[in-house]
Amino acid sequence: MRSGTNLPRVGGYNQAVVLDAIRTKGPVSRVELGPLTGLTNQTVSNVVRRLLDEGLIAESGRAPSSGGKRRTLLVPRADGAYALGVHLDPDAAVIALVDLAGSVLLSRRLALPRPSVPGEVVDKVARAALRLPERAAIDRGRLLGLGIASPGPIDTEAGTVVDPPNFDGWTCVPLLDMFAKATGMPVAMDNDATAAAIGERWIGGKERAGGFLFLYMGAGIGAGIMLNGQTLRGDSGNAGEIGHAQIEAGGRLCDCGSNGCLGPNCNPAALVDDLFTLHGRAAARRIGLSGGPEAVRADWKLLRRAVRAGDPAACDVVRLAGRRMGQAVRGAVALLDVSRVVLGGEALVGVEHVLSEEIDAAVNNTSVTRALGRVTVERSLIGETAGAVGAASLVLHGRYAPGWRMLTETRE
Ligand SMILES: [Zn+2]
């Protein structure tokens, strides 16, 4: 838990510290907030008053008496603030309207043409996004802005996507400014895996306090890293490119020029290809796969369905993917000392249980820290809309989670 500061002119930061403590430890009383935040009782009392006035928290019941006066408990208010989130993938944009508690009020999936033109995509997505607050009839004054989760790498300083895989012709596109112009709202942007990790931290509350590695799969594979409740971004803002971790297997050539990367040996296209290569056309026909680059999304969905139905060939291929992910995750866990690995993203839905068994074995059977406790491997609390909810959380988290960035800069 981050401590607050009693210096003047950092009210926004203290507000974020107190709100974060109420969200992640709550319901709590004012008395408990002092030790949790490192703030004096007087400061806590002032900040709580401000949060109540702004409608971000509410008083809810009283703690059982321990002799003295019963203490009033504080809880966050879901309707205190809202944000829009957009997750861009090569085939589709998923848009979500999220409240302060992290609940999705409305969401929409827009199919995108391939290849797509950035300006046309931004216009179409912005128009669809702006309709959601209207349809949900929320207080527009409480809508904070729009977050974008885009495949990496991205240039966080310039607000551009650099050269995302499978977005032909999207080189150094200034998405942040384009969306700000198209919506007239403050806009935040991060890569999809980091956004998903931030969403998980925001929505997970108590269950996701501390550190974890979020292994994310959309069209590609990436990781978001949370250490001591803070996002690890790295010098260029692209920490977590676990798709380029070296593993022993595959041999497929990666965009980066190497042929031992996790990504091209573990993404949906590779797993469909593995099924054809390792189990033959008869198994592919049984599952209903058609093969070819145009059918990857549909084939991967069928393959996951076959895993859930217990098809041995489908299970074998996904287990193999789990072992490959395990090699990369094992290295990351050893390096970062996180006690939790979370699996999420649209492309992993329904097969997390198979992958998590293999990843669990890889990280726990030979870990040097196993005497201190097992690393838990579990599925995301967000589910299918992890990217879009993560994108919306960029806005909520940026505004209301305590972090170094808040004290030094505001990007609005
Ligand atoms: Zn690579």
Residues whose N, C-alpha, C, O or C-beta is under 5 A from the ligand:
A	BS01	ZN	G243 H244 C254 C256 S258 C261
